[in-house]
Amino acid sequence: MLVTFTCKAYADITMFGDVALGMLKMMGHSETVPGAILAEDVPAALERLKRSIETAPAQKQSRKAEGDDSDEPPVSLAHRALPLLELLTAAVQQKADVMWK
């Protein structure tokens, strides 16, 4: 499953479903797709997501333990969240609603 976040202030962001649902939960919202955040609630959701990312434990599990033979390091939660953080920041600046489907 893919989840696409949209708002009038920023380009659409598409994420894998498990990552997107986790970030929705960190923002204090249900994992219901589709869904929306009203413009007046976006600043609080952005702050909750930032705090959750800052306090999340570093990924210590190696990909080899997951059965992946590549030498690529896992992508951190902070890196995965960056596009969504930028979308939410733009939504705050332009007072735009955020939707996902």
PDB file as gemmi writes it, atoms N, CA and C in Angstrom:
CRYST1    1.000    1.000    1.000  90.00  90.00  90.00 P 1                      
ATOM      1  N   MET A   1       0.843  -1.177   0.000  1.00  0.00           N  
ATOM      2  CA  MET A   1       0.000   0.000   0.000  1.00  0.00           C  
ATOM      3  C   MET A   1       0.887   1.238   0.000  1.00  0.00           C  
ATOM      4  N   LEU A   2       0.460   2.247  -0.716  1.00  0.00           N  
ATOM      5  CA  LEU A   2       1.112   3.554  -0.728  1.00  0.00           C  
ATOM      6  C   LEU A   2       0.136   4.577  -0.177  1.00  0.00           C  
ATOM      7  N   VAL A   3       0.666   5.581   0.511  1.00  0.00           N  
ATOM      8  CA  VAL A   3      -0.145   6.672   1.045  1.00  0.00           C  
ATOM      9  C   VAL A   3       0.410   7.969   0.468  1.00  0.00           C  
ATOM     10  N   THR A   4      -0.472   8.795  -0.071  1.00  0.00           N  
ATOM     11  CA  THR A   4      -0.062  10.074  -0.644  1.00  0.00           C  
ATOM     12  C   THR A   4      -0.609  11.212   0.204  1.00  0.00           C  
ATOM     13  N   PHE A   5       0.295  12.081   0.659  1.00  0.00           N  
ATOM     14  CA  PHE A   5      -0.069  13.273   1.422  1.00  0.00           C  
ATOM     15  C   PHE A   5      -0.156  14.437   0.445  1.00  0.00           C  
ATOM     16  N   THR A   6      -1.211  15.246   0.586  1.00  0.00           N  
ATOM     17  CA  THR A   6      -1.392  16.392  -0.304  1.00  0.00           C  
ATOM     18  C   THR A   6      -1.775  17.627   0.487  1.00  0.00           C  
ATOM     19  N   CYS A   7      -1.393  18.776  -0.044  1.00  0.00           N  
ATOM     20  CA  CYS A   7      -1.880  20.070   0.441  1.00  0.00           C  
ATOM     21  C   CYS A   7      -1.626  21.083  -0.663  1.00  0.00           C  
ATOM     22  N   LYS A   8      -2.307  22.209  -0.598  1.00  0.00           N  
ATOM     23  CA  LYS A   8      -2.181  23.232  -1.638  1.00  0.00           C  
ATOM     24  C   LYS A   8      -0.832  23.946  -1.594  1.00  0.00           C  
ATOM     25  N   ALA A   9      -0.117  23.825  -0.489  1.00  0.00           N  
ATOM     26  CA  ALA A   9       1.117  24.582  -0.296  1.00  0.00           C  
ATOM     27  C   ALA A   9       2.378  23.846  -0.724  1.00  0.00           C  
ATOM     28  N   TYR A  10       2.263  22.561  -1.127  1.00  0.00           N  
ATOM     29  CA  TYR A  10       3.462  21.767  -1.382  1.00  0.00           C  
ATOM     30  C   TYR A  10       3.132  20.641  -2.359  1.00  0.00           C  
ATOM     31  N   ALA A  11       4.148  20.101  -2.989  1.00  0.00           N  
ATOM     32  CA  ALA A  11       3.960  18.971  -3.896  1.00  0.00           C  
ATOM     33  C   ALA A  11       3.488  17.740  -3.113  1.00  0.00           C  
ATOM     34  N   ASP A  12       2.806  16.844  -3.785  1.00  0.00           N  
ATOM     35  CA  ASP A  12       2.338  15.614  -3.148  1.00  0.00           C  
ATOM     36  C   ASP A  12       3.530  14.764  -2.704  1.00  0.00           C  
ATOM     37  N   ILE A  13       3.365  14.069  -1.570  1.00  0.00           N  
ATOM     38  CA  ILE A  13       4.386  13.179  -1.019  1.00  0.00           C  
ATOM     39  C   ILE A  13       3.773  11.780  -0.947  1.00  0.00           C  
ATOM     40  N   THR A  14       4.439  10.800  -1.538  1.00  0.00           N  
ATOM     41  CA  THR A  14       3.970   9.420  -1.483  1.00  0.00           C  
ATOM     42  C   THR A  14       4.953   8.595  -0.671  1.00  0.00           C  
ATOM     43  N   MET A  15       4.415   7.814   0.260  1.00  0.00           N  
ATOM     44  CA  MET A  15       5.232   6.981   1.144  1.00  0.00           C  
ATOM     45  C   MET A  15       4.672   5.565   1.165  1.00  0.00           C  
ATOM     46  N   PHE A  16       5.540   4.619   1.531  1.00  0.00           N  
ATOM     47  CA  PHE A  16       5.053   3.264   1.775  1.00  0.00           C  
ATOM     48  C   PHE A  16       4.070   3.311   2.932  1.00  0.00           C  
ATOM     49  N   GLY A  17       3.056   2.474   2.872  1.00  0.00           N  
ATOM     50  CA  GLY A  17       1.975   2.491   3.849  1.00  0.00           C  
ATOM     51  C   GLY A  17       2.419   2.342   5.284  1.00  0.00           C  
ATOM     52  N   ASP A  18       3.326   1.399   5.581  1.00  0.00           N  
ATOM     53  CA  ASP A  18       3.729   1.186   6.967  1.00  0.00           C  
ATOM     54  C   ASP A  18       4.446   2.403   7.541  1.00  0.00           C  
ATOM     55  N   VAL A  19       5.266   3.054   6.723  1.00  0.00           N  
ATOM     56  CA  VAL A  19       5.980   4.258   7.176  1.00  0.00           C  
ATOM     57  C   VAL A  19       4.986   5.398   7.385  1.00  0.00           C  
ATOM     58  N   ALA A  20       4.098   5.599   6.423  1.00  0.00           N  
ATOM     59  CA  ALA A  20       3.108   6.683   6.512  1.00  0.00           C  
ATOM     60  C   ALA A  20       2.187   6.506   7.711  1.00  0.00           C  
ATOM     61  N   LEU A  21       1.727   5.283   7.941  1.00  0.00           N  
ATOM     62  CA  LEU A  21       0.827   5.043   9.076  1.00  0.00           C  
ATOM     63  C   LEU A  21       1.546   5.292  10.395  1.00  0.00           C  
ATOM     64  N   GLY A  22       2.804   4.926  10.471  1.00  0.00           N  
ATOM     65  CA  GLY A  22       3.586   5.198  11.677  1.00  0.00           C  
ATOM     66  C   GLY A  22       3.721   6.693  11.929  1.00  0.00           C  
ATOM     67  N   MET A  23       3.932   7.455  10.865  1.00  0.00           N  
ATOM     68  CA  MET A  23       4.067   8.909  11.014  1.00  0.00           C  
ATOM     69  C   MET A  23       2.741   9.551  11.378  1.00  0.00           C  
ATOM     70  N   LEU A  24       1.649   9.030  10.829  1.00  0.00           N  
ATOM     71  CA  LEU A  24       0.330   9.536  11.233  1.00  0.00           C  
ATOM     72  C   LEU A  24       0.115   9.319  12.718  1.00  0.00           C  
ATOM     73  N   LYS A  25       0.499   8.152  13.194  1.00  0.00           N  
ATOM     74  CA  LYS A  25       0.361   7.850  14.620  1.00  0.00           C  
ATOM     75  C   LYS A  25       1.219   8.796  15.449  1.00  0.00           C  
ATOM     76  N   MET A  26       2.437   9.079  14.984  1.00  0.00           N  
ATOM     77  CA  MET A  26       3.320  10.011  15.704  1.00  0.00           C  
ATOM     78  C   MET A  26       2.733  11.416  15.745  1.00  0.00           C  
ATOM     79  N   MET A  27       1.944  11.778  14.725  1.00  0.00           N  
ATOM     80  CA  MET A  27       1.319  13.099  14.684  1.00  0.00           C  
ATOM     81  C   MET A  27       0.079  13.166  15.566  1.00  0.00           C  
ATOM     82  N   GLY A  28      -0.308  12.020  16.138  1.00  0.00           N  
ATOM     83  CA  GLY A  28      -1.469  12.004  17.011  1.00  0.00           C  
ATOM     84  C   GLY A  28      -2.768  11.728  16.288  1.00  0.00           C  
ATOM     85  N   HIS A  29      -2.681  11.151  15.095  1.00  0.00           N  
ATOM     86  CA  HIS A  29      -3.880  10.846  14.321  1.00  0.00           C  
ATOM     87  C   HIS A  29      -4.047   9.340  14.189  1.00  0.00           C  
ATOM     88  N   SER A  30      -5.256   8.952  13.872  1.00  0.00           N  
ATOM     89  CA  SER A  30      -5.513   7.529  13.668  1.00  0.00           C  
ATOM     90  C   SER A  30      -4.839   7.100  12.376  1.00  0.00           C  
ATOM     91  N   GLU A  31      -4.695   5.820  12.234  1.00  0.00           N  
ATOM     92  CA  GLU A  31      -4.063   5.280  11.033  1.00  0.00           C  
ATOM     93  C   GLU A  31      -5.099   5.033   9.941  1.00  0.00           C  
ATOM     94  N   THR A  32      -6.113   5.879   9.906  1.00  0.00           N  
ATOM     95  CA  THR A  32      -7.188   5.749   8.932  1.00  0.00           C  
ATOM     96  C   THR A  32      -6.795   6.430   7.627  1.00  0.00           C  
ATOM     97  N   VAL A  33      -6.964   5.702   6.535  1.00  0.00           N  
ATOM     98  CA  VAL A  33      -6.701   6.247   5.203  1.00  0.00           C  
ATOM     99  C   VAL A  33      -7.977   6.078   4.407  1.00  0.00           C  
ATOM    100  N   PRO A  34      -8.524   7.106   3.807  1.00  0.00           N  
ATOM    101  CA  PRO A  34      -8.049   8.479   3.733  1.00  0.00           C  
ATOM    102  C   PRO A  34      -8.352   9.259   5.012  1.00  0.00           C  
ATOM    103  N   GLY A  35      -7.712  10.427   5.098  1.00  0.00           N  
ATOM    104  CA  GLY A  35      -7.902  11.282   6.259  1.00  0.00           C  
ATOM    105  C   GLY A  35      -7.420  12.692   5.971  1.00  0.00           C  
ATOM    106  N   ALA A  36      -7.550  13.566   6.971  1.00  0.00           N  
ATOM    107  CA  ALA A  36      -7.162  14.966   6.785  1.00  0.00           C  
ATOM    108  C   ALA A  36      -6.865  15.624   8.124  1.00  0.00           C  
ATOM    109  N   ILE A  37      -6.083  16.691   8.047  1.00  0.00           N  
ATOM    110  CA  ILE A  37      -5.815  17.555   9.198  1.00  0.00           C  
ATOM    111  C   ILE A  37      -6.206  18.964   8.774  1.00  0.00           C  
ATOM    112  N   LEU A  38      -7.063  19.597   9.549  1.00  0.00           N  
ATOM    113  CA  LEU A  38      -7.444  20.972   9.248  1.00  0.00           C  
ATOM    114  C   LEU A  38      -6.266  21.902   9.489  1.00  0.00           C  
ATOM    115  N   ALA A  39      -6.234  22.996   8.754  1.00  0.00           N  
ATOM    116  CA  ALA A  39      -5.113  23.932   8.808  1.00  0.00           C  
ATOM    117  C   ALA A  39      -4.768  24.362  10.232  1.00  0.00           C  
ATOM    118  N   GLU A  40      -5.780  24.580  11.076  1.00  0.00           N  
ATOM    119  CA  GLU A  40      -5.505  25.039  12.440  1.00  0.00           C  
ATOM    120  C   GLU A  40      -4.884  23.950  13.315  1.00  0.00           C  
ATOM    121  N   ASP A  41      -4.985  22.687  12.892  1.00  0.00           N  
ATOM    122  CA  ASP A  41      -4.411  21.579  13.656  1.00  0.00           C  
ATOM    123  C   ASP A  41      -3.034  21.135  13.146  1.00  0.00           C  
ATOM    124  N   VAL A  42      -2.615  21.649  11.997  1.00  0.00           N  
ATOM    125  CA  VAL A  42      -1.342  21.236  11.403  1.00  0.00           C  
ATOM    126  C   VAL A  42      -0.146  21.607  12.279  1.00  0.00           C  
ATOM    127  N   PRO A  43      -0.072  22.821  12.875  1.00  0.00           N  
ATOM    128  CA  PRO A  43       1.103  23.133  13.703  1.00  0.00           C  
ATOM    129  C   PRO A  43       1.323  22.140  14.847  1.00  0.00           C  
ATOM    130  N   ALA A  44       0.263  21.730  15.514  1.00  0.00           N  
ATOM    131  CA  ALA A  44       0.389  20.767  16.613  1.00  0.00           C  
ATOM    132  C   ALA A  44       0.842  19.414  16.088  1.00  0.00           C  
ATOM    133  N   ALA A  45       0.310  18.988  14.940  1.00  0.00           N  
ATOM    134  CA  ALA A  45       0.717  17.710  14.352  1.00  0.00           C  
ATOM    135  C   ALA A  45       2.186  17.742  13.958  1.00  0.00           C  
ATOM    136  N   LEU A  46       2.636  18.857  13.410  1.00  0.00           N  
ATOM    137  CA  LEU A  46       4.041  19.015  13.034  1.00  0.00           C  
ATOM    138  C   LEU A  46       4.946  18.917  14.248  1.00  0.00           C  
ATOM    139  N   GLU A  47       4.582  19.578  15.322  1.00  0.00           N  
ATOM    140  CA  GLU A  47       5.397  19.535  16.539  1.00  0.00           C  
ATOM    141  C   GLU A  47       5.442  18.137  17.145  1.00  0.00           C  
ATOM    142  N   ARG A  48       4.309  17.443  17.156  1.00  0.00           N  
ATOM    143  CA  ARG A  48       4.277  16.066  17.676  1.00  0.00           C  
ATOM    144  C   ARG A  48       5.176  15.153  16.849  1.00  0.00           C  
ATOM    145  N   LEU A  49       5.136  15.313  15.528  1.00  0.00           N  
ATOM    146  CA  LEU A  49       5.975  14.492  14.659  1.00  0.00           C  
ATOM    147  C   LEU A  49       7.450  14.786  14.909  1.00  0.00           C  
ATOM    148  N   LYS A  50       7.801  16.055  15.018  1.00  0.00           N  
ATOM    149  CA  LYS A  50       9.209  16.420  15.292  1.00  0.00           C  
ATOM    150  C   LYS A  50       9.680  15.818  16.610  1.00  0.00           C  
ATOM    151  N   ARG A  51       8.863  15.945  17.662  1.00  0.00           N  
ATOM    152  CA  ARG A  51       9.249  15.399  18.972  1.00  0.00           C  
ATOM    153  C   ARG A  51       9.390  13.876  18.922  1.00  0.00           C  
ATOM    154  N   SER A  52       8.478  13.219  18.231  1.00  0.00           N  
ATOM    155  CA  SER A  52       8.543  11.761  18.124  1.00  0.00           C  
ATOM    156  C   SER A  52       9.804  11.307  17.406  1.00  0.00           C  
ATOM    157  N   ILE A  53      10.177  12.024  16.372  1.00  0.00           N  
ATOM    158  CA  ILE A  53      11.382  11.671  15.624  1.00  0.00           C  
ATOM    159  C   ILE A  53      12.623  11.885  16.483  1.00  0.00           C  
ATOM    160  N   GLU A  54      12.651  12.989  17.226  1.00  0.00           N  
ATOM    161  CA  GLU A  54      13.808  13.280  18.083  1.00  0.00           C  
ATOM    162  C   GLU A  54      13.978  12.241  19.187  1.00  0.00           C  
ATOM    163  N   THR A  55      12.883  11.720  19.693  1.00  0.00           N  
ATOM    164  CA  THR A  55      12.965  10.779  20.805  1.00  0.00           C  
ATOM    165  C   THR A  55      12.965   9.315  20.367  1.00  0.00           C  
ATOM    166  N   ALA A  56      12.795   9.070  19.072  1.00  0.00           N  
ATOM    167  CA  ALA A  56      12.778   7.690  18.570  1.00  0.00           C  
ATOM    168  C   ALA A  56      14.168   7.076  18.718  1.00  0.00           C  
ATOM    169  N   PRO A  57      14.241   5.822  19.127  1.00  0.00           N  
ATOM    170  CA  PRO A  57      15.545   5.177  19.247  1.00  0.00           C  
ATOM    171  C   PRO A  57      16.187   5.025  17.870  1.00  0.00           C  
ATOM    172  N   ALA A  58      17.491   5.125  17.834  1.00  0.00           N  
ATOM    173  CA  ALA A  58      18.216   4.959  16.576  1.00  0.00           C  
ATOM    174  C   ALA A  58      18.029   3.535  16.070  1.00  0.00           C  
ATOM    175  N   GLN A  59      18.000   3.398  14.775  1.00  0.00           N  
ATOM    176  CA  GLN A  59      17.844   2.063  14.201  1.00  0.00           C  
ATOM    177  C   GLN A  59      19.134   1.289  14.390  1.00  0.00           C  
ATOM    178  N   LYS A  60      19.070   0.249  15.198  1.00  0.00           N  
ATOM    179  CA  LYS A  60      20.259  -0.541  15.487  1.00  0.00           C  
ATOM    180  C   LYS A  60      20.239  -1.883  14.787  1.00  0.00           C  
ATOM    181  N   GLN A  61      19.101  -2.219  14.228  1.00  0.00           N  
ATOM    182  CA  GLN A  61      18.962  -3.509  13.576  1.00  0.00           C  
ATOM    183  C   GLN A  61      19.597  -3.425  12.186  1.00  0.00           C  
ATOM    184  N   SER A  62      20.494  -4.320  11.903  1.00  0.00           N  
ATOM    185  CA  SER A  62      21.151  -4.299  10.595  1.00  0.00           C  
ATOM    186  C   SER A  62      20.267  -4.948   9.555  1.00  0.00           C  
ATOM    187  N   ARG A  63      20.504  -4.596   8.303  1.00  0.00           N  
ATOM    188  CA  ARG A  63      19.744  -5.190   7.213  1.00  0.00           C  
ATOM    189  C   ARG A  63      20.103  -6.659   7.047  1.00  0.00           C  
ATOM    190  N   LYS A  64      21.331  -7.030   7.397  1.00  0.00           N  
ATOM    191  CA  LYS A  64      21.723  -8.434   7.279  1.00  0.00           C  
ATOM    192  C   LYS A  64      20.868  -9.292   8.203  1.00  0.00           C  
ATOM    193  N   ALA A  65      20.510  -8.763   9.349  1.00  0.00           N  
ATOM    194  CA  ALA A  65      19.648  -9.504  10.270  1.00  0.00           C  
ATOM    195  C   ALA A  65      18.253  -9.690   9.682  1.00  0.00           C  
ATOM    196  N   GLU A  66      17.882  -8.808   8.777  1.00  0.00           N  
ATOM    197  CA  GLU A  66      16.571  -8.893   8.127  1.00  0.00           C  
ATOM    198  C   GLU A  66      16.631  -9.749   6.864  1.00  0.00           C  
ATOM    199  N   GLY A  67      17.817 -10.261   6.517  1.00  0.00           N  
ATOM    200  CA  GLY A  67      17.938 -11.090   5.334  1.00  0.00           C  
ATOM    201  C   GLY A  67      18.349 -10.326   4.090  1.00  0.00           C  
ATOM    202  N   ASP A  68      18.688  -9.059   4.197  1.00  0.00           N  
ATOM    203  CA  ASP A  68      19.123  -8.252   3.065  1.00  0.00           C  
ATOM    204  C   ASP A  68      20.641  -8.338   2.986  1.00  0.00           C  
ATOM    205  N   ASP A  69      21.155  -8.760   1.843  1.00  0.00           N  
ATOM    206  CA  ASP A  69      22.604  -8.935   1.694  1.00  0.00           C  
ATOM    207  C   ASP A  69      23.306  -7.672   1.229  1.00  0.00           C  
ATOM    208  N   SER A  70      22.608  -6.576   0.999  1.00  0.00           N  
ATOM    209  CA  SER A  70      23.262  -5.363   0.525  1.00  0.00           C  
ATOM    210  C   SER A  70      24.050  -4.703   1.655  1.00  0.00           C  
ATOM    211  N   ASP A  71      25.008  -3.912   1.255  1.00  0.00           N  
ATOM    212  CA  ASP A  71      25.830  -3.187   2.227  1.00  0.00           C  
ATOM    213  C   ASP A  71      25.265  -1.810   2.535  1.00  0.00           C  
ATOM    214  N   GLU A  72      24.094  -1.503   1.993  1.00  0.00           N  
ATOM    215  CA  GLU A  72      23.481  -0.200   2.214  1.00  0.00           C  
ATOM    216  C   GLU A  72      22.969  -0.092   3.650  1.00  0.00           C  
ATOM    217  N   PRO A  73      23.239   1.034   4.313  1.00  0.00           N  
ATOM    218  CA  PRO A  73      22.697   1.207   5.666  1.00  0.00           C  
ATOM    219  C   PRO A  73      21.194   1.448   5.606  1.00  0.00           C  
ATOM    220  N   PRO A  74      20.468   1.129   6.671  1.00  0.00           N  
ATOM    221  CA  PRO A  74      19.022   1.384   6.678  1.00  0.00           C  
ATOM    222  C   PRO A  74      18.743   2.885   6.660  1.00  0.00           C  
ATOM    223  N   VAL A  75      17.605   3.251   6.120  1.00  0.00           N  
ATOM    224  CA  VAL A  75      17.215   4.661   6.063  1.00  0.00           C  
ATOM    225  C   VAL A  75      16.611   5.039   7.408  1.00  0.00           C  
ATOM    226  N   SER A  76      17.126   6.082   8.015  1.00  0.00           N  
ATOM    227  CA  SER A  76      16.651   6.489   9.343  1.00  0.00           C  
ATOM    228  C   SER A  76      15.256   7.091   9.261  1.00  0.00           C  
ATOM    229  N   LEU A  77      14.579   7.069  10.379  1.00  0.00           N  
ATOM    230  CA  LEU A  77      13.247   7.654  10.474  1.00  0.00           C  
ATOM    231  C   LEU A  77      13.295   9.149  10.154  1.00  0.00           C  
ATOM    232  N   ALA A  78      14.328   9.831  10.612  1.00  0.00           N  
ATOM    233  CA  ALA A  78      14.458  11.265  10.348  1.00  0.00           C  
ATOM    234  C   ALA A  78      14.550  11.545   8.851  1.00  0.00           C  
ATOM    235  N   HIS A  79      15.271  10.704   8.124  1.00  0.00           N  
ATOM    236  CA  HIS A  79      15.377  10.890   6.679  1.00  0.00           C  
ATOM    237  C   HIS A  79      14.065  10.559   5.980  1.00  0.00           C  
ATOM    238  N   ARG A  80      13.402   9.518   6.432  1.00  0.00           N  
ATOM    239  CA  ARG A  80      12.120   9.156   5.823  1.00  0.00           C  
ATOM    240  C   ARG A  80      11.073  10.252   6.049  1.00  0.00           C  
ATOM    241  N   ALA A  81      11.145  10.912   7.180  1.00  0.00           N  
ATOM    242  CA  ALA A  81      10.137  11.915   7.537  1.00  0.00           C  
ATOM    243  C   ALA A  81      10.383  13.274   6.899  1.00  0.00           C  
ATOM    244  N   LEU A  82      11.583  13.516   6.382  1.00  0.00           N  
ATOM    245  CA  LEU A  82      11.931  14.844   5.876  1.00  0.00           C  
ATOM    246  C   LEU A  82      10.931  15.408   4.871  1.00  0.00           C  
ATOM    247  N   PRO A  83      10.521  14.672   3.838  1.00  0.00           N  
ATOM    248  CA  PRO A  83       9.537  15.256   2.905  1.00  0.00           C  
ATOM    249  C   PRO A  83       8.214  15.617   3.583  1.00  0.00           C  
ATOM    250  N   LEU A  84       7.758  14.780   4.502  1.00  0.00           N  
ATOM    251  CA  LEU A  84       6.509  15.067   5.200  1.00  0.00           C  
ATOM    252  C   LEU A  84       6.668  16.280   6.117  1.00  0.00           C  
ATOM    253  N   LEU A  85       7.805  16.400   6.773  1.00  0.00           N  
ATOM    254  CA  LEU A  85       8.062  17.575   7.608  1.00  0.00           C  
ATOM    255  C   LEU A  85       8.035  18.849   6.767  1.00  0.00           C  
ATOM    256  N   GLU A  86       8.606  18.791   5.571  1.00  0.00           N  
ATOM    257  CA  GLU A  86       8.602  19.959   4.684  1.00  0.00           C  
ATOM    258  C   GLU A  86       7.186  20.291   4.221  1.00  0.00           C  
ATOM    259  N   LEU A  87       6.395  19.269   3.903  1.00  0.00           N  
ATOM    260  CA  LEU A  87       5.009  19.491   3.508  1.00  0.00           C  
ATOM    261  C   LEU A  87       4.225  20.137   4.648  1.00  0.00           C  
ATOM    262  N   LEU A  88       4.378  19.614   5.860  1.00  0.00           N  
ATOM    263  CA  LEU A  88       3.660  20.164   7.012  1.00  0.00           C  
ATOM    264  C   LEU A  88       4.098  21.597   7.312  1.00  0.00           C  
ATOM    265  N   THR A  89       5.392  21.870   7.171  1.00  0.00           N  
ATOM    266  CA  THR A  89       5.901  23.226   7.398  1.00  0.00           C  
ATOM    267  C   THR A  89       5.306  24.201   6.382  1.00  0.00           C  
ATOM    268  N   ALA A  90       5.250  23.796   5.126  1.00  0.00           N  
ATOM    269  CA  ALA A  90       4.640  24.640   4.094  1.00  0.00           C  
ATOM    270  C   ALA A  90       3.151  24.850   4.371  1.00  0.00           C  
ATOM    271  N   ALA A  91       2.482  23.805   4.830  1.00  0.00           N  
ATOM    272  CA  ALA A  91       1.058  23.916   5.159  1.00  0.00           C  
ATOM    273  C   ALA A  91       0.836  24.895   6.305  1.00  0.00           C  
ATOM    274  N   VAL A  92       1.727  24.880   7.299  1.00  0.00           N  
ATOM    275  CA  VAL A  92       1.621  25.819   8.417  1.00  0.00           C  
ATOM    276  C   VAL A  92       1.794  27.245   7.905  1.00  0.00           C  
ATOM    277  N   GLN A  93       2.805  27.461   7.076  1.00  0.00           N  
ATOM    278  CA  GLN A  93       3.094  28.804   6.573  1.00  0.00           C  
ATOM    279  C   GLN A  93       1.956  29.376   5.743  1.00  0.00           C  
ATOM    280  N   GLN A  94       1.285  28.521   4.976  1.00  0.00           N  
ATOM    281  CA  GLN A  94       0.209  29.005   4.104  1.00  0.00           C  
ATOM    282  C   GLN A  94      -1.182  28.691   4.645  1.00  0.00           C  
ATOM    283  N   LYS A  95      -1.225  28.184   5.886  1.00  0.00           N  
ATOM    284  CA  LYS A  95      -2.506  27.856   6.525  1.00  0.00           C  
ATOM    285  C   LYS A  95      -3.365  26.968   5.627  1.00  0.00           C  
ATOM    286  N   ALA A  96      -2.770  25.845   5.217  1.00  0.00           N  
ATOM    287  CA  ALA A  96      -3.452  24.910   4.319  1.00  0.00           C  
ATOM    288  C   ALA A  96      -3.793  23.616   5.047  1.00  0.00           C  
ATOM    289  N   ASP A  97      -4.903  23.016   4.646  1.00  0.00           N  
ATOM    290  CA  ASP A  97      -5.266  21.691   5.155  1.00  0.00           C  
ATOM    291  C   ASP A  97      -4.326  20.641   4.553  1.00  0.00           C  
ATOM    292  N   VAL A  98      -4.153  19.541   5.246  1.00  0.00           N  
ATOM    293  CA  VAL A  98      -3.352  18.420   4.757  1.00  0.00           C  
ATOM    294  C   VAL A  98      -4.258  17.204   4.663  1.00  0.00           C  
ATOM    295  N   MET A  99      -4.190  16.525   3.532  1.00  0.00           N  
ATOM    296  CA  MET A  99      -5.005  15.322   3.335  1.00  0.00           C  
ATOM    297  C   MET A  99      -4.106  14.164   2.926  1.00  0.00           C  
ATOM    298  N   TRP A 100      -4.581  12.958   3.155  1.00  0.00           N  
ATOM    299  CA  TRP A 100      -3.861  11.771   2.703  1.00  0.00           C  
ATOM    300  C   TRP A 100      -4.857  10.740   2.202  1.00  0.00           C  
ATOM    301  N   LYS A 101      -4.375   9.973   1.213  1.00  0.00           N  
ATOM    302  CA  LYS A 101      -5.236   8.936   0.605  1.00  0.00           C  
ATOM    303  C   LYS A 101      -4.388   7.748   0.203  1.00  0.00           C  
TER     304      LYS A 101                                                      
END                                                                             
